[in-house]
Amino acid sequence: MGIPDSGSGRVVVADSSGARLGVGLPGSPQAQPETYPDGTVMYAEPAAPTDVAVRVSDSGAVSALVVLKNADAPSEYRFPLNLPEGSSAAVNANGGVTVADKAGRPVGAFAAPWAFDANGAPVQTSYRLEGGELVQTIQADENTAFPVVADPSWWDKAKEIGEGMVTDTWNSMKCGAALGAAFIPGAKAYKVIKEVGGIKKILTVLASVDTKKGALSALGSGGSSLFGIKAIKKACFDDLK
């Protein structure tokens, strides 16, 4: 994977066939990369209302995080796409974007977009395709607590998690989205998620249990801490018995 030198550069990844996908970032050209211990590369510009970051998840998905720092941040973000030769993109039924080759076979995808505010409340967001760009709209309102974190994420087909196959990767799951929003250096749950073993570990554990008691037992004290965070409890635990 190619990591750009500035917040307006292009991330380049290769799919399983070797075809290359390039995604431009909507950050500041003056923002320089800073790498955090978990591998997140942040492009921060103090004077700008928006910062961006790039992260590769445990499952292999690539995320281009957008951080809206205040109410002055734009509501639209454009990600120029360089798709593999002969392929095309289309918004799919769940709000994500599917990339298909010239024969119509899926070769990759962008997960349905998500955004959360500083209190863990979801913020309405959506994709559209326009002139070779993936455009994400983020609709903050007077009740939105800043900063807001949004996540365009993409991957190559199915990724292996645990002993099974999860065809959409953790980014398309509501639990993965909530964990991803929290897994930002400085966020309340960041340290807890790391101590538990990371997002992949949490999702693997949750996939192997069917009760809240079983999940909390398997995750230990870190599970209790995660259960106490409203957005994560709702997304990851409330569907369990």
Protein Blocks (a to p, Z undefined) as FASTA:
>chain_A
ZZdfbfkbccddddfkopacddddfbdfklccdddfkopacdddfkbcbdcdddddfkop
acdddddfbfkbcfbdcddddddehiacdddfkopacdddfkopafbdcdddddddfkop
acddddddeehiacddddddfklccdddddddddehjadehjbccfkojklpmklmmmmm
mmcghiaklmmmmmnnpjklmmmmmmmpcbfklmmmmnommlmmmmmpmklmmmmmmmpZ
Z
